[in-house]
Amino acid sequence: MAGDERRGDKWTFDKRIPIIPAVLLIAQAIGFVVYAAKLEGRVVTLEEKSLKNEPLIEKVVRLDEKVVGLEKQGDRILQKLDKVIEKGH
């Protein structure tokens, strides 16, 4: 049977591993872990800064809305002044 023939073809590991590729693989894994840890720290720092800046962003948005309102009022005042000047001439 085909199943009986395959029993003799088992996978086995050879204990002889070249030292250079093993060291490089371990160094690469350690490097990745260090990189990921630093990246996590940077993300946490950015999140903290973002949370600190939220109130300031809200204030800037409100101030922007006030400036737009003041610009509209200024335009209306200028239009009224123009009408008064035209009537005076």
N, CA, C and O atoms as a GROMACS GRO file, in nm:
protein
  356
    1MET      N    1   0.082  -0.118   0.000
    1MET     CA    2   0.000   0.000   0.000
    1MET      C    3   0.087   0.124   0.000
    1MET      O    4   0.203   0.124   0.042
    2ALA      N    5   0.025   0.230  -0.049
    2ALA     CA    6   0.100   0.356  -0.059
    2ALA      C    7   0.127   0.414   0.080
    2ALA      O    8   0.230   0.477   0.100
    3GLY      N    9   0.036   0.394   0.175
    3GLY     CA   10   0.053   0.448   0.309
    3GLY      C   11   0.168   0.381   0.382
    3GLY      O   12   0.238   0.446   0.459
    4ASP      N   13   0.189   0.251   0.358
    4ASP     CA   14   0.298   0.179   0.424
    4ASP      C   15   0.433   0.226   0.372
    4ASP      O   16   0.530   0.232   0.447
    5GLU      N   17   0.440   0.258   0.245
    5GLU     CA   18   0.566   0.303   0.187
    5GLU      C   19   0.607   0.440   0.244
    5GLU      O   20   0.726   0.467   0.259
    6ARG      N   21   0.511   0.524   0.275
    6ARG     CA   22   0.542   0.660   0.322
    6ARG      C   23   0.591   0.660   0.466
    6ARG      O   24   0.657   0.755   0.508
    7ARG      N   25   0.562   0.557   0.542
    7ARG     CA   26   0.605   0.555   0.682
    7ARG      C   27   0.757   0.561   0.694
    7ARG      O   28   0.808   0.612   0.794
    8GLY      N   29   0.826   0.514   0.600
    8GLY     CA   30   0.971   0.517   0.603
    8GLY      C   31   1.028   0.654   0.565
    8GLY      O   32   1.146   0.679   0.589
    9ASP      N   33   0.946   0.743   0.507
    9ASP     CA   34   0.992   0.875   0.463
    9ASP      C   35   0.956   0.983   0.566
    9ASP      O   36   0.898   1.086   0.529
   10LYS      N   37   0.988   0.961   0.691
   10LYS     CA   38   0.956   1.060   0.794
   10LYS      C   39   1.054   1.176   0.788
   10LYS      O   40   1.171   1.160   0.750
   11TRP      N   41   1.004   1.292   0.825
   11TRP     CA   42   1.090   1.409   0.831
   11TRP      C   43   1.174   1.400   0.957
   11TRP      O   44   1.124   1.363   1.064
   12THR      N   45   1.299   1.434   0.946
   12THR     CA   46   1.387   1.436   1.063
   12THR      C   47   1.472   1.563   1.056
   12THR      O   48   1.497   1.618   0.948
   13PHE      N   49   1.515   1.610   1.174
   13PHE     CA   50   1.601   1.726   1.181
   13PHE      C   51   1.744   1.680   1.204
   13PHE      O   52   1.770   1.591   1.284
   14ASP      N   53   1.834   1.743   1.133
   14ASP     CA   54   1.975   1.715   1.153
   14ASP      C   55   2.026   1.812   1.259
   14ASP      O   56   1.995   1.931   1.251
   15LYS      N   57   2.101   1.765   1.356
   15LYS     CA   58   2.148   1.851   1.465
   15LYS      C   59   2.262   1.942   1.421
   15LYS      O   60   2.301   2.031   1.497
   16ARG      N   61   2.314   1.923   1.306
   16ARG     CA   62   2.425   2.008   1.260
   16ARG      C   63   2.367   2.134   1.195
   16ARG      O   64   2.311   2.128   1.085
   17ILE      N   65   2.381   2.247   1.264
   17ILE     CA   66   2.334   2.375   1.212
   17ILE      C   67   2.456   2.467   1.203
   17ILE      O   68   2.529   2.482   1.301
   18PRO      N   69   2.479   2.528   1.087
   18PRO     CA   70   2.591   2.622   1.077
   18PRO      C   71   2.571   2.739   1.175
   18PRO      O   72   2.461   2.793   1.187
   19ILE      N   73   2.676   2.776   1.243
   19ILE     CA   74   2.668   2.877   1.350
   19ILE      C   75   2.634   3.015   1.295
   19ILE      O   76   2.558   3.088   1.359
   20ILE      N   77   2.689   3.055   1.181
   20ILE     CA   78   2.668   3.189   1.127
   20ILE      C   79   2.520   3.216   1.097
   20ILE      O   80   2.467   3.316   1.145
   21PRO      N   81   2.451   3.132   1.023
   21PRO     CA   82   2.308   3.160   1.000
   21PRO      C   83   2.227   3.160   1.128
   21PRO      O   84   2.132   3.238   1.141
   22ALA      N   85   2.262   3.073   1.223
   22ALA     CA   86   2.188   3.070   1.350
   22ALA      C   87   2.206   3.200   1.426
   22ALA      O   88   2.110   3.256   1.478
   23VAL      N   89   2.330   3.248   1.433
   23VAL     CA   90   2.358   3.375   1.504
   23VAL      C   91   2.289   3.490   1.434
   23VAL      O   92   2.231   3.577   1.499
   24LEU      N   93   2.294   3.493   1.303
   24LEU     CA   94   2.229   3.601   1.228
   24LEU      C   95   2.078   3.599   1.248
   24LEU      O   96   2.015   3.704   1.263
   25LEU      N   97   2.020   3.481   1.250
   25LEU     CA   98   1.876   3.469   1.272
   25LEU      C   99   1.836   3.518   1.410
   25LEU      O  100   1.736   3.588   1.426
   26ILE      N  101   1.914   3.482   1.510
   26ILE     CA  102   1.888   3.527   1.647
   26ILE      C  103   1.906   3.677   1.657
   26ILE      O  104   1.826   3.745   1.721
   27ALA      N  105   2.012   3.731   1.596
   27ALA     CA  106   2.036   3.876   1.599
   27ALA      C  107   1.923   3.951   1.530
   27ALA      O  108   1.881   4.057   1.577
   28GLN      N  109   1.875   3.897   1.420
   28GLN     CA  110   1.765   3.961   1.349
   28GLN      C  111   1.638   3.960   1.434
   28GLN      O  112   1.566   4.059   1.438
   29ALA      N  113   1.612   3.851   1.502
   29ALA     CA  114   1.494   3.843   1.588
   29ALA      C  115   1.504   3.942   1.702
   29ALA      O  116   1.406   4.009   1.736
   30ILE      N  117   1.621   3.952   1.763
   30ILE     CA  118   1.641   4.049   1.872
   30ILE      C  119   1.626   4.190   1.820
   30ILE      O  120   1.564   4.274   1.886
   31GLY      N  121   1.680   4.218   1.704
   31GLY     CA  122   1.666   4.350   1.643
   31GLY      C  123   1.521   4.386   1.618
   31GLY      O  124   1.479   4.499   1.641
   32PHE      N  125   1.444   4.291   1.571
   32PHE     CA  126   1.302   4.316   1.546
   32PHE      C  127   1.229   4.346   1.676
   32PHE      O  128   1.145   4.436   1.680
   33VAL      N  129   1.260   4.273   1.782
   33VAL     CA  130   1.195   4.295   1.912
   33VAL      C  131   1.229   4.434   1.965
   33VAL      O  132   1.142   4.505   2.016
   34VAL      N  133   1.355   4.474   1.954
   34VAL     CA  134   1.396   4.607   1.999
   34VAL      C  135   1.327   4.715   1.917
   34VAL      O  136   1.278   4.814   1.972
   35TYR      N  137   1.322   4.696   1.786
   35TYR     CA  138   1.256   4.792   1.698
   35TYR      C  139   1.107   4.805   1.733
   35TYR      O  140   1.054   4.916   1.740
   36ALA      N  141   1.041   4.693   1.755
   36ALA     CA  142   0.899   4.695   1.789
   36ALA      C  143   0.876   4.764   1.923
   36ALA      O  144   0.778   4.838   1.938
   37ALA      N  145   0.964   4.742   2.019
   37ALA     CA  146   0.950   4.806   2.150
   37ALA      C  147   0.966   4.958   2.138
   37ALA      O  148   0.890   5.033   2.198
   38LYS      N  149   1.063   5.002   2.060
   38LYS     CA  150   1.083   5.146   2.040
   38LYS      C  151   0.964   5.207   1.966
   38LYS      O  152   0.920   5.318   1.998
   39LEU      N  153   0.913   5.135   1.869
   39LEU     CA  154   0.797   5.183   1.794
   39LEU      C  155   0.676   5.197   1.885
   39LEU      O  156   0.602   5.294   1.876
   40GLU      N  157   0.656   5.102   1.972
   40GLU     CA  158   0.546   5.107   2.068
   40GLU      C  159   0.560   5.230   2.158
   40GLU      O  160   0.462   5.300   2.186
   41GLY      N  161   0.682   5.257   2.203
   41GLY     CA  162   0.706   5.375   2.286
   41GLY      C  163   0.674   5.503   2.213
   41GLY      O  164   0.617   5.596   2.270
   42ARG      N  165   0.710   5.510   2.086
   42ARG     CA  166   0.681   5.630   2.007
   42ARG      C  167   0.531   5.648   1.989
   42ARG      O  168   0.481   5.760   1.996
   43VAL      N  169   0.459   5.539   1.966
   43VAL     CA  170   0.314   5.547   1.948
   43VAL      C  171   0.248   5.596   2.077
   43VAL      O  172   0.158   5.680   2.073
   44VAL      N  173   0.292   5.544   2.190
   44VAL     CA  174   0.236   5.586   2.319
   44VAL      C  175   0.261   5.735   2.341
   44VAL      O  176   0.173   5.808   2.386
   45THR      N  177   0.381   5.781   2.309
   45THR     CA  178   0.415   5.923   2.325
   45THR      C  179   0.325   6.009   2.237
   45THR      O  180   0.275   6.112   2.282
   46LEU      N  181   0.305   5.968   2.112
   46LEU     CA  182   0.219   6.045   2.023
   46LEU      C  183   0.074   6.047   2.071
   46LEU      O  184   0.007   6.150   2.060
   47GLU      N  185   0.027   5.936   2.124
   47GLU     CA  186  -0.109   5.931   2.178
   47GLU      C  187  -0.124   6.026   2.295
   47GLU      O  188  -0.225   6.097   2.306
   48GLU      N  189  -0.026   6.029   2.384
   48GLU     CA  190  -0.031   6.118   2.499
   48GLU      C  191  -0.031   6.264   2.455
   48GLU      O  192  -0.109   6.344   2.507
   49LYS      N  193   0.054   6.298   2.360
   49LYS     CA  194   0.058   6.436   2.309
   49LYS      C  195  -0.075   6.473   2.244
   49LYS      O  196  -0.124   6.584   2.261
   50SER      N  197  -0.131   6.380   2.170
   50SER     CA  198  -0.259   6.405   2.103
   50SER      C  199  -0.368   6.433   2.206
   50SER      O  200  -0.449   6.525   2.188
   51LEU      N  201  -0.372   6.355   2.312
   51LEU     CA  202  -0.472   6.376   2.416
   51LEU      C  203  -0.453   6.509   2.488
   51LEU      O  204  -0.550   6.575   2.524
   52LYS      N  205  -0.327   6.549   2.508
   52LYS     CA  206  -0.299   6.678   2.571
   52LYS      C  207  -0.343   6.794   2.482
   52LYS      O  208  -0.386   6.898   2.531
   53ASN      N  209  -0.332   6.777   2.351
   53ASN     CA  210  -0.362   6.885   2.257
   53ASN      C  211  -0.509   6.896   2.222
   53ASN      O  212  -0.549   6.995   2.159
   54GLU      N  213  -0.591   6.799   2.259
   54GLU     CA  214  -0.734   6.804   2.223
   54GLU      C  215  -0.802   6.932   2.271
   54GLU      O  216  -0.873   6.995   2.192
   55PRO      N  217  -0.785   6.973   2.398
   55PRO     CA  218  -0.849   7.097   2.441
   55PRO      C  219  -0.801   7.219   2.361
   55PRO      O  220  -0.879   7.309   2.331
   56LEU      N  221  -0.673   7.220   2.327
   56LEU     CA  222  -0.620   7.332   2.249
   56LEU      C  223  -0.680   7.334   2.109
   56LEU      O  224  -0.709   7.441   2.055
   57ILE      N  225  -0.698   7.219   2.052
   57ILE     CA  226  -0.757   7.211   1.918
   57ILE      C  227  -0.900   7.263   1.921
   57ILE      O  228  -0.943   7.335   1.831
   58GLU      N  229  -0.973   7.226   2.026
   58GLU     CA  230  -1.110   7.275   2.039
   58GLU      C  231  -1.113   7.428   2.053
   58GLU      O  232  -1.199   7.494   1.995
   59LYS      N  233  -1.019   7.482   2.130
   59LYS     CA  234  -1.012   7.628   2.146
   59LYS      C  235  -0.981   7.696   2.013
   59LYS      O  236  -1.040   7.800   1.981
   60VAL      N  237  -0.891   7.639   1.937
   60VAL     CA  238  -0.855   7.697   1.808
   60VAL      C  239  -0.975   7.696   1.714
   60VAL      O  240  -0.997   7.793   1.641
   61VAL      N  241  -1.053   7.589   1.716
   61VAL     CA  242  -1.171   7.581   1.631
   61VAL      C  243  -1.271   7.688   1.672
   61VAL      O  244  -1.330   7.755   1.587
   62ARG      N  245  -1.292   7.705   1.803
   62ARG     CA  246  -1.386   7.808   1.850
   62ARG      C  247  -1.336   7.948   1.812
   62ARG      O  248  -1.415   8.032   1.770
   63LEU      N  249  -1.206   7.971   1.827
   63LEU     CA  250  -1.151   8.101   1.791
   63LEU      C  251  -1.166   8.127   1.642
   63LEU      O  252  -1.194   8.240   1.601
   64ASP      N  253  -1.147   8.025   1.562
   64ASP     CA  254  -1.163   8.040   1.418
   64ASP      C  255  -1.307   8.079   1.384
   64ASP      O  256  -1.330   8.165   1.300
   65GLU      N  257  -1.402   8.016   1.451
   65GLU     CA  258  -1.542   8.050   1.429
   65GLU      C  259  -1.570   8.195   1.470
   65GLU      O  260  -1.645   8.265   1.402
   66LYS      N  261  -1.510   8.239   1.580
   66LYS     CA  262  -1.528   8.378   1.625
   66LYS      C  263  -1.467   8.475   1.524
   66LYS      O  264  -1.526   8.580   1.496
   67VAL      N  265  -1.352   8.441   1.471
   67VAL     CA  266  -1.287   8.528   1.373
   67VAL      C  267  -1.374   8.542   1.248
   67VAL      O  268  -1.387   8.651   1.193
   68VAL      N  269  -1.433   8.432   1.205
   68VAL     CA  270  -1.521   8.437   1.088
   68VAL      C  271  -1.639   8.529   1.118
   68VAL      O  272  -1.678   8.610   1.033
   69GLY      N  273  -1.696   8.518   1.238
   69GLY     CA  274  -1.807   8.606   1.276
   69GLY      C  275  -1.764   8.752   1.279
   69GLY      O  276  -1.839   8.839   1.234
   70LEU      N  277  -1.646   8.780   1.332
   70LEU     CA  278  -1.596   8.917   1.337
   70LEU      C  279  -1.570   8.972   1.197
   70LEU      O  280  -1.594   9.090   1.171
   71GLU      N  281  -1.522   8.888   1.108
   71GLU     CA  282  -1.501   8.932   0.970
   71GLU      C  283  -1.634   8.971   0.905
   71GLU      O  284  -1.641   9.071   0.834
   72LYS      N  285  -1.738   8.893   0.930
   72LYS     CA  286  -1.870   8.925   0.874
   72LYS      C  287  -1.920   9.057   0.932
   72LYS      O  288  -1.975   9.140   0.860
   73GLN      N  289  -1.902   9.076   1.064
   73GLN     CA  290  -1.945   9.202   1.126
   73GLN      C  291  -1.867   9.318   1.067
   73GLN      O  292  -1.924   9.424   1.039
   74GLY      N  293  -1.738   9.301   1.048
   74GLY     CA  294  -1.654   9.406   0.991
   74GLY      C  295  -1.700   9.441   0.849
   74GLY      O  296  -1.702   9.558   0.812
   75ASP      N  297  -1.736   9.341   0.771
   75ASP     CA  298  -1.785   9.367   0.636
   75ASP      C  299  -1.915   9.446   0.639
   75ASP      O  300  -1.935   9.537   0.558
   76ARG      N  301  -2.004   9.410   0.732
   76ARG     CA  302  -2.132   9.483   0.743
   76ARG      C  303  -2.108   9.628   0.785
   76ARG      O  304  -2.173   9.719   0.733
   77ILE      N  305  -2.016   9.649   0.878
   77ILE     CA  306  -1.984   9.786   0.921
   77ILE      C  307  -1.929   9.867   0.805
   77ILE      O  308  -1.966   9.983   0.786
   78LEU      N  309  -1.839   9.804   0.728
   78LEU     CA  310  -1.782   9.875   0.612
   78LEU      C  311  -1.890   9.909   0.509
   78LEU      O  312  -1.888  10.017   0.450
   79GLN      N  313  -1.983   9.818   0.487
   79GLN     CA  314  -2.092   9.845   0.393
   79GLN      C  315  -2.177   9.962   0.443
   79GLN      O  316  -2.216  10.048   0.364
   80LYS      N  317  -2.206   9.966   0.572
   80LYS     CA  318  -2.286  10.076   0.627
   80LYS      C  319  -2.209  10.207   0.617
   80LYS      O  320  -2.268  10.311   0.585
   81LEU      N  321  -2.080  10.205   0.644
   81LEU     CA  322  -1.999  10.326   0.631
   81LEU      C  323  -1.997  10.375   0.487
   81LEU      O  324  -2.007  10.496   0.461
   82ASP      N  325  -1.986  10.282   0.392
   82ASP     CA  326  -1.989  10.321   0.252
   82ASP      C  327  -2.121  10.390   0.217
   82ASP      O  328  -2.121  10.489   0.144
   83LYS      N  329  -2.232  10.338   0.268
   83LYS     CA  330  -2.364  10.400   0.242
   83LYS      C  331  -2.370  10.538   0.304
   83LYS      O  332  -2.423  10.631   0.242
   84VAL      N  333  -2.318  10.554   0.426
   84VAL     CA  334  -2.321  10.684   0.492
   84VAL      C  335  -2.236  10.784   0.414
   84VAL      O  336  -2.275  10.900   0.397
   85ILE      N  337  -2.120  10.739   0.367
   85ILE     CA  338  -2.032  10.828   0.290
   85ILE      C  339  -2.096  10.867   0.159
   85ILE      O  340  -2.087  10.983   0.119
   86GLU      N  341  -2.162  10.773   0.092
   86GLU     CA  342  -2.229  10.802  -0.034
   86GLU      C  343  -2.342  10.902  -0.013
   86GLU      O  344  -2.360  10.991  -0.096
   87LYS      N  345  -2.417  10.892   0.093
   87LYS     CA  346  -2.527  10.986   0.123
   87LYS      C  347  -2.473  11.125   0.154
   87LYS      O  348  -2.537  11.225   0.123
   88GLY      N  349  -2.356  11.130   0.215
   88GLY     CA  350  -2.297  11.258   0.251
   88GLY      C  351  -2.245  11.336   0.131
   88GLY      O  352  -2.237  11.459   0.138
   89HIS      N  353  -2.211  11.273   0.024
   89HIS     CA  354  -2.156  11.343  -0.094
   89HIS      C  355  -2.263  11.390  -0.180
   89HIS      O  356  -2.237  11.451  -0.284
   0.00000   0.00000   0.00000
